[in-house]
Every structure is written in structure tokens, then in C-alpha cells.
Amino acid sequence: MGCVHGKCCCRYPRSSDGDNREDLGRYAQVQTHILAGRSVESAQVPSHNFRLEYSVLTQRGFYPESPEKENQDSYCIRTQLQGNPNVHFFGVFDGHGQFGTECSVFVRDRLVEILSNDSTLLDDPVKAYNSAFSITNEELHDSDIDDSMSGTTAITALLVGDMLYVANVGDSRAVMAVKEGNRVVAKDLSSDQTPFRKDECERVKSCGARVLSVDQVEGLKDPDIQSWGDEETEGGDPPRLWVQNGMYPGTAFTRSVGDSTAESIGVVAVPEVTTVHLTAHHPFFVVASDGVFEFLSSQTVVDMVNRSADPRDASSAIAGESYKLWLDHENRTDDITIIIVHIKALSNSGGGATAKRNGGRTTNTKKETSEIYFTPSASEGYRSVRSELSEVSCCQTVSSSDQSSRVVVSSSLD
């Protein structure tokens, strides 16, 4: 979901069945193209004696009114950050606005470089993440790219030994697969930052934003009714952010990198970071743009990955199903980017080893339980987590290294 001047500038009508058949035929041709030359890559994590096997797919959306529109998604996979064989990075960047592609590519390139050059990365990845997003955002503002009404979301995963740090700005998503008995359950590692979230809605309102759907702004619905349901039921005309006396910027997200105009009404580039201690009960994780999750649930995506031994087959199936569902509801599709990372031969359990940084090297310490740590921005003291995480019991507040508050969710992951 972007801004009204970007990829979501029109609410397309539902296509006829004939149009859908024609477009699905077009997808079959596209699918052949995107499969060409794709491979499964691998990266070792010697500190904990396991490996990652991963594949990526990116596909331009179908835009009947803008046939020349380019794919504004980009991605970054960088192994062995800082020359360390135990540190690997995966990121998806979903650009929006007239210069969304330029913003997406800029952030893709600069964010990982800044992290790579941060001497505190291994000692405090959360602090490094916050610093990298802040610097990247400022550099984008100062660049030759006009980001006044353009920007990008960012969903990134940094693996350090057997610890995974997921930083989210925007409404793309990362999902972890967790073995629970005979089931493989999806656990969201990010929470979409949109006005559907009460805390985010109140935060941007306190910064001066009007939060209204397009119909409310145009006078077709009562603007005083500040209830929009949820993303699944109200996604067609979501609440958006507007300046007090204007019909812009119309962003459907509350955080992004870029979007300098929207910053005046509360849109920020501060990431929310989730930390996971990986165990043998975590077979894979997925990092993907919101083009995947607009009509597919996290559980459906995890089920589709779990059915395929080859991540290339899984990503193709997910892209195909996403494409079909987009055309079932609208006459266009979004750009789609998905990274699937399988975790192979990790033998620890809840009492296994945890990555502990010491002078740029990883050493082993014992950890009694597998936990998810959700780290809010220091300025906001965020206390809620997406529903899949909220259902897990035993939340308590602890102090993080930068003195910000942090929610610890003792999970049933092991």
C-alpha cells in the first residue's frame, strides 16, 4: 500500500472473468521469464555449524493504465558483512511515488553499506539498525532524488550467529515458520505500520496528520467516523495520512524512508526491531513486499513454502497465487518481491547456543529458552505486537542497551 500519488493512486474496479483469464495467461508468460536463471544460493554460519539456503523472486506488477511502469521493488542479499562469515543480511524495499524506484534502489544500497561500516554492529545490532535507518533517511533527503512525495518501505533481516534481527519500516513483512508438534505455524516478525494500528494512528495524529480514507476526504463518507475495521476487510479504501488543509500526501503507511513532505505529519524512518533466537524448530523465514501479503495471509505463505523443498518453486507458486488474487479483486497487480531463507542443520534447541559478540567474533553461551524480543523505538515506548505475537503468553518490559523500553515475549517456539 503506497501513497495516492504512487502505486495506489487509483482504486481499480474488479475485473471481469474474461479479463482475469487473459491476464492469467499473461502471467504464465511472465512466470517463465522470472524463473529463467534463478538459483538457490547458500551461506554457511560456522559459529553454530548450520547453513542458509535462499532464493529470491522479484516481479513487476501488471498496470494496465501504466504499461511502461517499472518494478519499484528492489532487494538486497549480502553475505559475510564486515568479512564475518556468521553475519548475513536480507532486505526487501518497496518504493512508491514518482521516484519510488530511485528511492528503493538508494536505500537498498546505502542501508547495508552503513551497517557494514558500523563498528557497533556486532555488539548492538538494534542500535546499529536505528542509526543506519536514520542516516540513510537523511542521505536520501540530501540526495539528488526528489523524495518529497516518494520513498520506500523496508523490511530487513540481519542474521548474527543464531540470532535473527528483523527491522521494519512500513508495511512489508517478515514471517518465521515455527514447528509446533506436527504443524508448521507462521509467526509474524514485523507489524505493518499503518493507520489501522491504533498506536500508529494516534502517533501521527499527534503530529498533525488528518487520518481519513479517500471516500472521507472526498466527502462520500462521514469523516467523523474514525473506524476502518482491519486491513483484510477495509483494504480497498484504507485510512490515509493528509495534511490539515490539503489533499496530500495520502500515504497509507505511517513509517517509510524518504517521503519528506509526510515527515511533517508524523511519518518517520524509525524501525521496529524483532529479535529471534533461532533453534531447530525454525525451518525457514520469509521476507517479502506487501504485494505478497495484500491477499495472502502469513500462514498461507508459510504453508506454501512448507510444501516445496525448493524455495524457487515456493516463491513461484506464491507469486502466481498473489497475482491471481490481485486480479480477482482488481484489474491490476502490485510488484511482488519475496526472499525465502531455509535454515539447514541447526541442531540446537531452546537450550542451545546463542551468538555472543566479542571483539567481532562469535562465541557460544547457553540460553534456556527461545524468545522473541520486540524492540520499539525509544521515543515511542511501543507496547503492542502483531496479533500472532500477541497471542503468545508472558509479556514483560525490560531495559535494552540504549535505555529504550522493550517487550519480551516468552514464546512457545521450542
N, C-alpha and C positions, 0 to 999 in steps of 0.2 A: 504494500500500500504506500503510495507516494504522495506527492502534492498535486493540487488541482492543475498546476501548470506543467506537470510532468507526465508520468506514465498513467496516472489515473485521472486525466483531465476530463474524460467522458465516461458516463455510466452507460455502457453499451447494452442494447437490448438483447434478450435471449435469442439465440439463433434458431432458425427452423431446422427440422431434421435433415432436410436436403443439404442445407449449408453445413451442418455438422458432418455429414458423410463426406462431402467434398473436402472439408478441412482435415478430417482424419486421414483421408488419402494423402493429403499434402504432408501430414505428419509422418506417414510411413516413408515418404521420400526423405524427409529431414532426418528421421531416425537412422537410416542407412548412412547418411552423411556424418552424423555425430559419432557413430560407432567406429568410423574409419580411423585407424591409427591410435586408438585408445589402448592403454596398457595398465596393468596392475603393477604398482611400484612397491618397494618395501624399504623400511628403515629399522635398523637394529637399536635396541635400548640395552647396551651391555651391562649397565649398572644393576639391572634387575633381570637380565637374561631372558628378555622377550623381544618380540618384533612387531612392527606395524605393517600391515598390508593395506594399501589405499588406492582408490581410483577417483577420478573427478569427471563430471559431465557438466558442460555449460551449453545452453541452447537459447538462441534468440527467440523472443516471443513472436506471436503472429498478430500483426497490427494492420487490419485491412484499410484503415484510413491513413496509415503512415507506412507504406510498403518499404520505404528506404530506412526506417528507424533501425538503429543499430542495437546490439545487445549491450545494455548498460550494466550488466553484471560483470564482475571480474573476480578472480580468486588468486590466492597465494598459498603455495605449499613450499616451505623452506625447512629442510632438514639440517641438523647439526648447527644450530645457532651458536655463535661465538666459538665455532670449532668444536663444540661439545657434542659427542655422539649420542648423548642422552637427552638432548633438547631439540624438540621439533615443533613446527608451527603450521597451522592450517587456518585459512581465513576466507570468508566469502563477503563480497562488498557489492551492495545493490544500489546503484546510482539512480538518481531521479532528477527531473528538471531538464532544461535545455542543454545544460552542460554536465549532465549526470555521468556520462561515460568518462569525461575528463576527471571529474571528482573521484569516481570509483577507482580509476587507474592510479591517480595521485596518492590516494590513501592506501591502496594496496602496496605501492612501492615504498612509501615513506614510513608507514607504521612498523613494518617488520625491520626496516633498517634502524629505526630509532631504538627498538627493542634490542636489536643485535648489538648496538653500541652502548647499551646501558650497563654500567658496571654493577648495578644493584639487582639485575635481573634474576640471578640465581638465589640471592639472599632474600629478596622480597618481590616476587613476581606481581603481586597485586599493586604495590606501589609503582613498579615499573610500567605496568599496564596503564594506570591512571596518568602517569607522566607522558607516556607515548601518545595517548589519545589527545591530551591537551596540546602537546607540541605540534602534532600532525594537524590538528584543527587550526591552530594559529598560522602554521605554514601555508595551509590551503587558503586562508583568508588573505595572506600576504602574497600569494602567487599571482600569475597572470590569468588564472581561471576565474571567471565571474561566478562566484558561489553565492551571490545574493539571493537567488531563488533556486539554486541547485545544490546538491550534496549527495551523500551516500550513507546508508546504514552499514554496519559492520558486525559480523559475528565471527569470533576468532577463538581458536583453541590452542593453547600452549602446553605441550607435554614436557615435564621435567622429571625424569626418572619415572616413578609410578604415580606421580601427581599430575592431574589434568586441571588447568586453569582456563575457564571459558569466560571471555569478556564480550559483553553485548552492548551495542549502541543501536537502537532501532527495533525493527520488527521482523528480522530474520531469526533463525532459530538453530540451536544445537540440542540434540537429543541423545541420551545414553540408553543403550539396551542393557537390561539387568536380568540375570537368570534368577527366577524365584520358583523353586521346585521344577515342575515340568513346563513352566511358562517363561517366555521372554517378554518382559514388561518395559514399556517406554517411560523414561523419566526425563522430563524437560530440564535442561541445564541453563535455560535462559527464559526470561519472562518478557513477552512482547511489550515494548514501551509505547503505548498508545493511550488516547483519552478514555478507552474502555476501562483502563486501570484507574480506580478511584484515586489512589495516591498520586499518580502522574497527572491526572486531570486537575486535582486540587493544586498541585505544584505549579502548573503552567498558568492556571487562573490567578494565582497569587502574583505571578509575574506580568499580569495584564492581558493575557490571552482571552479572547472570546472562544468558547468551545461549542460549536454548532455543526450540525450536518449541512450539506449543501441545500437540502429542501428547507431547512430552518433559515438559512441565510437568505434564500430567495423568497421567503415569506409563504412557502407552501405548507409549512408545519409550524406549530407554536414553538417559538424559541425558548419559552419559559419551562418547557418540559425537558428537564435535564436527565433523561433516562434513555439510554440507547440499547438496552439489552446487552448482548455479548457479540463477539466477533463472528460467531457461527451464524447467528440469526439476523444480525444487522450489518453484515459486512458490505452490502451493496451501497449503502449510504451512511458511512461511518461518521462519527463526530470528528471534526477537524479544528485546527487552530487558526484564528483570524485576529488581525489587529483590531483595535477598538472601532475605528472609523473607516475600515476598508475591506475590500473583498480579496484579501491576500493574507498570508501565503497559502493557506488552505492545506497545511500538512496534516496527514493522518497518523503521524508518529510524534512522539514528544522528545525524542533524542536522535541526533544524527551528527555526522561530521560535515561541516560546511553550513549551508543554509544561514548565512549571516543575518539576513532580514528576520528570520524566525527566532534568532537568538534573543531579540529584543522582547519576545513574549514567552521566553522560558525554554526554548529548545536548546539542549545542551549536548556536549560531546563527552559527558562523563559516563564511563562504562559501569555496568553492574557485573560483578565477577563471581562466578561459582567455582568452587574448588572441590575436586573429587579425588579420593584415594582409590586408585584402580586396584581391582582384585581379579581373581579368576572368574568371578561372577559377572564380569563386564566383557561381553564378547565383541562389541563394536560400538562406535558412536557415529553420528551423522551431523554434518554442518551444512546448512542449506539456506538459500534465499527464500523469501516469503512466497515466491511463485510456486514453490512446492507445497507449502502449508496453507495456502488460501482455501483449498477444498479437501485436503488430506489431513487427517489427524496424525499426531505424533505416533500413536500406537499403530496406525495403518502403515506408516512408513517403516517402522521397526519390523512389523510382520513381513513386509515385502522384502526387506533386506535379509531377514532371517531365513526366508525361503530359498535364497540363492547363495550358493557357495562362492560365486564370482561377483564381486561388487560392481563390475561393469554391467552384468545382466540386471542386477538390482536397480542400479541408477537408471538404466534404460526403461525398465518397467515402471519405475516411479515417475519419470518424465512423461512417459506415454499416458499413464493414468491421470496425471496432473493436467496434461494437455487436453485430454478428453473431457475432464470435469470442467475445465475452464470454458470449453465450447458448449457444454451442456447448459451453462449459466449465462454466458456472454458470447459475443461474436469476435472475441479476441482472446489472446492468452498473454500472460506475463512472461518475462525472461525467467529461465529456470537454471539454477546452478546448484549442484549437490556434490559434496565430498563424503565418501564413505570410508571409514577407517576401521579395519578389523584388528583386534588385539590378539596376537597369537602367542601361545606358550607361556602366558603369565601364570605362574604356579602358586603365587601367594594367595592366602585367604584373608579374612578380616584381621588375622593376627600376623600378617606378613610384613614385609619391609616397606618403609616409606622413604622417599627421597629426601635427604637432608643435605643442604648445600654447605660446603666448607671449602673456601678458597677456590671456588669454581669447579669443585669436584663433587660427585655424589657419594654419600656413604649411607650405610644402612642403619636404621633404628627400628625398634619394634613398635607396632601400633595395634591396640587391642580391638578397635572396631573400625569398620569402614564408614566414612561420614561424608556428607555433602556440606560444604561451607558456602553460604551465600553472603557475599560481601557488598554492602551498599556503598554508595558514595558517602564520604564523610560529612558532607553538608546537609544531607537529607535524612539520615537515620532511617532508611527504608526497612520496613518490618515484615512485608508480605512476600510470599514466593508464589510462583505459578501453581495452579491447583494440584498438579501431580506431585509437587514437592510438599505442598501444604498438608497433604493427606498423611505424610509421614509424621510419626509422633515425636515428642520430646524436643521442643524448640527452647533454646535458651540464649541469652545475649552474653557475649564475651567481648573482650577487648582485642583488637587487631594491632598489628605492629605500628600502624600510623595513627593509633588512638581513635579511629572511627569505630562505630558500632558494627557488630557482625552477628548474623543469625547462624547458629549451628544447628543443623538438622541431623539428629542421630538417625541414620537410615537403616532400612532393612535390606541393604544391598548385599549382605553376605550371609 
